[in-house]
Amino acid sequence: MADQTPWKNILNKLQNPGESEDEALKSWLSENKDNQDILNDLQVIYSISGNTPEPFETENDKAWEKIKKRISFQQKNKPYIKLLFRIAASFLLIALGVGGSLLMRQPDQSFTEVFSPYGHKTMVLLPDSSQVWLNGNSKLRYNTNFKASRYVELTGEGMFKVTKSPQRLFTVKSQNLKVEVYGTTFNVKSYPEDRVSEVALVEGSIGLFHNNQLMKRMVPGEAITYNLSENKLCNSTFDVKQITSWRTDELIIENEPIENVIKYLERWYGVEITLDKSLMNHSKLSFKVKTESLIELLSIINHITPITYEINGKQVKISKQTNV
């Protein structure tokens, strides 16, 4: 009988311990209470050595079955038998690791991190030829060995153009959302300091998850915002050019509150802006920036809503103009 152990699901659990078990793994754990012990052993080994499991090959399946058949799971010998089972499992891990057909492999466990500072845009070419453009103050982290799992972690804003690979899921994990996709183009914005996260789909199809629960399967032209404090999704159609314009060095603002605009400008120009509270919740702005300097843009904003500003290096202070 072929081994039914869901090794791919176990691998995903080892690499992403914070995620809940998927249905296949839950089913396997419920089949036999000792399976939980096996998973625990694998987690310990993985935490120490960085090794990850691969499916058994034919001969290893037979070896595994022989070991299980030699163990009689009788209630009266339960503690003793459980110990034997764990010892046998550990022995099999070692034996197969030394032999030619590996249960445990040792991939490149180094990680690559790319940071795009304030005022910069950075393009990242992933090992599978997928492309990621990072906006200012954004970070992308991924396993240098991309063969096992196309999994990346994003802090900030990134636009993804994913190479199609039907057999290999591509996953983007942000601070509170997860996006699953096989091949498509989409934008994810999830800065820790922002109250909401945003996902916009340009082409293809993606699944949007929160706490491993599918919240929305998105269609092209759709944008989703997620409010963490309210645990609430809002969706709308969007102007593709407006959301993704930053990638081509163009910033398009359409009827945005001035406090939101300030965050865009900080990341665009690489400055820190202090905004007078009297301007908050009152002013909404619309404009387009291509090559304008910060001083030129602030002059434009002054024509929309009366402001004064002070620039001291990287520090900018914006106040309400009172002598109008």
N, C-alpha and C positions, 0 to 999 in steps of 0.2 A: 504493500500500500504506500503510495507516495506521501511524502511529508506535506502536511497541510499548514505548517507554520507560516504565518504571514510576514515573511522577513522584510519585505519592503516597508510594511507598516511599522514594524519594530524599528527599522533603521530611521524612519521619519521621527518616531517617538524619541529615540536616543539623541538625534540631532536637534530636536526641538522639545526639550523636556517640559517646557511651560505649557505646551498645547495639550488639549484633552485627547484621549484615545479615540480613533475613528471607529466606525462600526465593525470593520473586519477585525481589528485588534480587540475590541470589546468582546466580540463573539468568541475569539480564541481564548481570551482570559477566562471567560465564563464556562468554557468546556471542561476545564480541569483547574482546580484551585492551585495546583503546583505550577501551572503556567505563569502565575504571578511571581512565584519565586524565581523562575527562569528569567523573566523579564528583569526582576530586581538584580539578579546576578550579572546580567548583561549590562545593566546601567552602571553597576559598580566597576566592571571591567572597562567600560567605555570611558567613565570619568577618570580612571587612572591612566589608561593607555592611549585613549583616543581612537581605539579600534572600533570598527562598525561591522555588523553582520551582513553576510551575503547568503543567498539561498543555497541549500545543500545541493550538491550534485548527486547523481544516482547512487554511487557507492556509499556516499555519506548518509544518504537517506536510509540505506539498509543498516548501516552501523547504528544509526540513531534508533531505528525500530528494534534492533537486537537488544540495545541497552534498556529500552522501555519494557520489552517483554521479560527481561530478567528481573525486573522489579515488580513485586506483587504489592499492589496498593491495598493492603488489608487494614481495616480500621484499628485492629489491636496493635499493629506495628507502625502506626501513622507517623509519630515523631522520628523513629529510627529510619523508616523508609524515605521520609522526606529528606533527611540528611543524605542518605545514599543517592537519592535522585539528584540532589544538588552537586554532590561530589562527582557523580557520573557525568552530569552536564558540564561541570568545570573541566573534567578530564578530557571530555570530547572536544571542548573548545581548544585545549592545549594540543591534543593529538592532531586535530585537523589543521590547526595553525602551523604546525611543524611540517605536515605532509604537503603533498602536491595540490590537493583540492582544498582550498581554504574556506573555512566558515568565517573566520575573522580576517579582515584585511586591514592594512594600515595605509590609508590614502594620505595625500598631502593635507594635513590639518592646518596649514597656515591660512590666515585670512588676509584679504586685501581690503584696505579702507581708503576711500578717496574723499577728500574734503574740498568743497568749493567755498572759499571765503566770501565775506560780504563784498559786493561790488563786482563779482566775477561769475561767469558761467563756465562750466566744465563738462566736456564730453568724455564718457567712459565707454570703451569697447570691451564687452564681457567676453569670456572664453568661448561662448557659443555664437559669437558674432552679434548678439543683441546689443543695441545702443541705448545709452542712458545719458540724458543731458541734465546736469545738476544746476539748480539756481543758487543764488548767493546764500551763504550760511547753511549749506546742506551737506549731508554725509551719506555715502553708500558703503555698505559692508557686505562682503560675500566671500565664500570659501574659494580659495585659489583653485582647488580641484572642483570643477563644475560638472563632472561626469555623474556623480552620485545624485545630486539634487540641484536644480536650478532655483536656488533660494537666495534672496537678497534682503537686506534690511535697510530701510530708508529713514533718515531723519531730515526733515526739511521738505524741499520740493524737487521732484524729478519728472522728466518726461521720458517714457519708455517706448522703444520700438523693438518688440520682441521677435526674435527669429522663430519661425514656426517649427515645432517639433511635437507632433501628436502623441508620441510616446513619453514625452518628458514635460511634466507640468512646470510652469514658471510661476514662482510665488514672490510677491513683494509684501514684506511685513513692515508696517509703520507703527507708531506708538499705540494706536488703538484699533487699527483696521488691517485686514489682510486681503490682498487681491490675488486671485488665481486666474491664470491665462495660459493658452498654448501658443498663440502668436497674434499680436495686435499692436495698436498704438494707443497709449493712454497717458494721462497726467495725474500724478499724485502729489498733493500738498498736505503736509502734516508736520508743522513746526510745533515743538513742545510748548512754546509761549502762546500759541493761538488757541482760541476757544473751540474752534471747529477744524475738522479735517475735510479735505475735498478730493474727490476722484472724478475725473472727466474722461470719457471714452471717445476717442477720435474715430477709430475703425476696429472691427473685429467684435469679440464678445468676451466679457470678463465676469467673474463672480466676485461679489463683495462680501466679506465675512467679518463678523465681530464675535470674539470668544468662540471661534470655530463654528459659528452658526451662520448659514447662508442668509444674508439680509436682502440681497438684491442681485439679480442677474441683469447686467446693464446692456443697453443697446447703443450703437453709435449716435453721437449728438446729445447724449445724456450726461448730466453732471449731478453728482450726489455730494451733499454736505452732511457731515455727522457731528452732532453736538455731544461731546463726551459727558458733560455735566447733566444734560437732560436725557441722554441715551436716546437721541432722536435723529431720524434720517429725514432729509428733505431733498427732493429731486426736481430737476427742471431741465429744459432744453437749453443749449448754450451756443454762443458764437465761438466756433472752434478757434478762429484767429485770435479772439480776445484772450482765451484761456492759455493758449500755447504761444502767444506772441513773444513772450520773454525769451524763448529759445533762439529766436532770430534777432535778438537785441532790439526789441521793440516792446514798450510797456503801454498797454491800453487799459485805461481806467474808465469804467462806465457806471456813473451814478453810485459811487462807493462812499461810505462815511469817511470823513477825514481821518479818523483814528485808524481805520483799515489801510488807507492810502499811506499813512506814515510808515507802516510795516513794509509795504512794497518799496518805498523810497529808501529805507534803511538797507535793505538787501540789494537794491539796485545800485546805489551810490557808495555803499560801504561806510555809512556814517551812523551815529547814534543821535536820534532826534527826541527832544523833549517837547511835548505839545501842551500848551496852556489848556487847562480843563474847561475853560469857558468856550472853547471851540468844539468840544466833544458833543456828540449827539445832536448837533445842529446843522452842520455843513455836509453836503454831499458834492463830490467832485467828478468831473468827466474830462479826460484829456488824453493825449497820446504823446509818448516820449520816444524819440529815436536817437538823436545825437545831442540833445540839449544838455547843458551842464546843470548842476544842482541850482546854481544861482539863477540861471535862465528859467528853470522850472518853477522855482519859488516866486519869481516875478510873474509868471503866468498864473499861478494859483492866487496871487494877490489881486489879479483882475477878476477872479471868480468870487473869492471871499476875502475881504480886507484882512491882511495879516502883516505882521512885522517879523523879522527873523534876524538871528545872530549866528554867524558861523565862526567857530573857533577850532580849527583843525578838523578832527573827526566829530566834534560835538556841535550839534545844531539845536537852537532853541527857537520855537515858533510860538508867537503870541498873537492875541487878537488886537487889531489896530483900533485904537479908541478915538483918534482925531479925524473921524470921517463924518 
